[in-house]
């Protein structure tokens, strides 16, 4: 199993109070899977994603990627681990306006001190894959939101990470552009990349192979796409969300 989340809890304490953001979260993701996580605002999905991204640490439990326990990483190892093993796609793209799109994509490789030939070869591959060859010498403020997200996906892929973490990747896009971005992620998964996506969008989630539902810090349900069509899977996701929203008295 590529990613293991074992009995993770996250508790925030302050002024005599404590907030339990995650409770005994336990699941795994196999290499090559495409998994979506859904839940209401405040359900704990962003907290979970931050822990998986090494931006935060669990109060209890552990996370392992290829059997490497995140808690074993020294402070001076975390940044390089993040660059080499994790790819990030954010809702707001997080591109640097002072850099060309080419430099934005290459930044993780530059920070990893890769050689120029390797960078050029990898840039050529990812730029063609996401269809941004003609945009490389432009700046982020000169392109559309959909194009910016393609640049961000290329940046996420440039170091050939073990897993891509996508946080609401279509949240800032219109419906047509969102569909195009989801097609890119599906194609990315089809060639063997592992993707974990947090989303509010039923349509976006239906592009995944499996959907986990989180409520009050607990993952209480999951569904698999199997042989369902996208439309049928959207209905199954919608039904699961209705059940989630109706379980106000669920044990958490």
TAUR-V374571 format. One record per residue. SS is DSSP state (h for helix, s for strand, l for the rest). PSI is psi in degrees with one decimal (NA if undefined). Layout:
# TAUR-V374571
ss/psi
SS/PSI
SS/PSI
This chain:
# TAUR-V374571
ss/psi
l/133.5
l/-53.1
s/129.1
s/127.7
s/111.6
s/106.6
s/47.7
s/132.7
s/149.0
s/120.5
s/127.3
s/130.4
s/145.0
s/132.7
l/44.0
l/-4.1
s/160.2
s/143.9
s/122.9
s/107.4
s/-34.2
s/140.1
s/111.0
s/49.2
s/125.1
s/113.3
s/169.9
s/159.2
s/126.3
l/155.8
l/133.3
l/-1.2
l/157.3
s/107.6
s/135.5
s/146.4
s/129.0
s/153.1
l/162.0
l/163.7
l/134.1
l/4.7
l/-19.5
l/-2.8
h/-36.7
h/-38.3
h/-44.6
h/-45.3
h/-39.0
h/-35.4
h/-43.1
h/-28.1
l/0.8
l/18.1
l/-18.5
l/166.4
l/143.9
l/152.8
l/-35.6
s/162.5
s/-176.1
s/161.3
s/133.3
s/137.1
s/117.4
l/44.1
l/-0.6
s/118.9
s/123.7
h/-31.9
h/-13.9
h/-9.4
l/129.5
l/160.4
h/-38.4
h/-3.0
h/-18.3
h/-45.3
h/-44.3
h/-37.0
h/-45.0
h/-44.2
h/-41.0
h/-33.4
h/-21.2
s/136.3
s/139.7
s/133.7
s/118.4
l/157.7
l/-42.3
l/18.6
l/-41.7
l/43.3
l/153.5
l/115.5
l/-24.7
l/-7.0
l/146.5
s/165.3
h/-35.8
h/-47.8
h/-33.3
h/-44.0
h/-41.4
h/-13.8
h/-45.8
h/-35.1
h/-36.1
h/-45.6
h/-27.7
l/1.1
l/42.9
l/156.5
l/158.9
h/-42.6
h/-42.5
h/-41.1
h/-43.8
h/-42.4
h/-44.2
h/-38.8
h/-44.0
h/-42.1
h/-51.8
h/-34.5
h/-41.0
h/-39.9
h/-44.7
h/-2.9
l/44.4
l/19.9
h/-37.1
h/-5.7
h/-1.9
l/-34.0
l/3.7
l/172.0
s/157.3
h/-34.4
h/-5.2
h/1.1
l/167.5
l/170.0
h/-42.3
h/-40.0
h/-38.5
h/-38.6
h/-32.7
h/-40.1
h/-42.5
h/-37.7
h/-41.3
h/-41.2
h/-40.1
h/-29.4
h/-15.6
l/-33.8
l/13.4
l/62.4
l/163.2
l/-31.8
s/142.8
s/126.4
s/117.5
s/122.2
s/102.7
l/57.4
l/-17.3
l/7.4
l/-26.7
l/15.3
l/155.7
l/170.8
h/-40.4
h/-45.5
h/-36.6
h/-43.5
h/-40.4
h/-41.0
h/-39.3
h/-33.2
h/-36.5
h/-44.6
h/-38.8
h/-45.8
h/-37.9
h/-43.2
h/-36.6
h/-24.9
l/11.8
l/0.1
l/143.7
l/131.6
s/134.0
s/119.9
s/131.8
s/129.9
l/153.2
l/-14.0
l/121.1
h/-40.7
h/-42.5
h/-44.5
h/-29.7
l/-10.6
l/-13.4
l/167.1
l/-22.6
s/143.2
s/127.8
s/138.3
s/129.0
s/138.5
s/130.2
l/38.7
l/7.9
s/132.8
s/109.7
s/-7.2
s/150.6
s/150.3
s/151.6
s/145.2
l/-43.9
l/-128.6
l/10.4
l/147.7
l/166.2
h/-41.1
h/-44.3
h/-37.2
h/-35.8
h/-39.6
h/-42.6
h/-39.9
h/-45.2
h/-42.2
h/-39.3
h/-39.1
h/-38.1
h/-40.9
h/-42.2
h/-46.7
h/-23.1
h/-11.5
l/58.4
l/-24.1
l/13.1
l/145.7
l/128.6
l/NA
